[in-house]
Amino acid sequence: MADTPPNHPTACLALADGTVFYGRGFGATGVTVAELCFNTAMTGYQEIMTDPSYAGQIVTFTFPHIGNTGVNPEDDETAEPFAEGMVVKWDPTAPSNWRSTQTLQHWLARRGRIAIGGVDTRRLTRAIRQQGAPHAALAHDPDGNFDVAALIEKARGFNGLVGMDLARVVSCAQSYRWDEMRWAWPDGYARQTNPRHKVVAVDYGAKRNILRCLASAGCEVTVLPATATADEVLAHDPDGVFLSNGPGDPAATGEYAVPAISGILEANLPVFGICLGHQMLALALGARTVKMNHGHHGANHPVKDMETGKVEITSMNHGFAVDGQSLPTGVAETHVSLFDGSNCGIRLQDRPVFSVQHHPEASPGPQDSYYLFERFVESMAG
């Protein structure tokens, strides 16, 4: 089954089930193969494309006005985009924003990422919700020459994210210090010059704004690669340990991350995890993770704090989840999604060790979840 091709299609999106969408290509040319997901956020497309948690995925944006604010170097979450490609309803218009330094089209082309516009994203999103996140091949050719059968075979040949350890791929190669704080008017990003606590952040695919939030909360941050052992973390004599977000199957990353986290827990330090870091902590405590049908991707997800009754509007990006039914004795479920009841937070009942599935640094509330960074700092002060 295929959409009716436009007069001169220059891009093609082929799903593993044989469904084909035609449209207008922009960004880089070529072919990419990945899992296809959708994101419901109305803003932040640049942050989404540069979020390492999207490694191995092509992102369908449900909001049609993608590209209208351009791009700028300050909004990159990492040096390069990790999302494999982009699917949008309308072709990007000329940017209209005082912070814009270049167009989305030029930015994608320079960074080797393929995009397709003119797609019926409502239909595509419904298909993802009903059938689960499909494997897809995305091609951009200015001449419109597509071997559709070959693209479908490429999609069918994609191994998928289950069993895939991507944290090792997106993580930093060596340790580094971070002191840049959150953006503030009118000066932008200031530096932390008077930190009160030493934190080691384990990088499974860390976003810059998480590190900025830690620095703004008064932390001296040392970032270590995903494969860092407990001894390597503890050698820095930290006051607390942060476990970052990241992509891929948590069970695969857990092969080396769980032993490290278990060793950190034995040192009785405060621990705070976000996203994949939340899943890694849960695995280390004896819980299980599961692959979701289509995941949670957006900036408008309601999450309930089970201990206070407060509902937070959160930003989410995950295709795997902690199985709340598998939490062992002594581990409390602190947050749940109000969309589907899935687990969104845990804590140890006898120690300052906690984590959340959502992204408190992404400002969806815009400040609904920032208290989590303050809680982490308070646990180190105590």
PETATA-V403625 format. One line per field, one symbol per residue. phi: phi as a letter, one per 30 degrees, with the letter a starting at -180 (. if undefined). A space follows every 50 residues. Layout:
# PETATA-V403625
phi: ???
This chain:
# PETATA-V403625
phi: .bddddebdcbbcccddjdbccacdbidckbbbadcbbbcdcbidddddc dedceibccccddddcjdcibaddcddbdbdcddabbbdcdedddbadcd caddedddddciccbbcicddddddeddddcjdddbccbbbedicbcded dddddddddiddiccceddcdddbdacbbdcddbdccicccdcbdcbcbc cdcckddddddddddddjcdccccdedededdddddhddabccddlcide ddddecddeddedddddicdbbbbiddddddddddjdcbbdddbicblcb cdbcddccidccdbcbaacbbddddcddejccdcbbdddbiddbabaddc bdbaabddcdddhdddcecdeddddddddddd
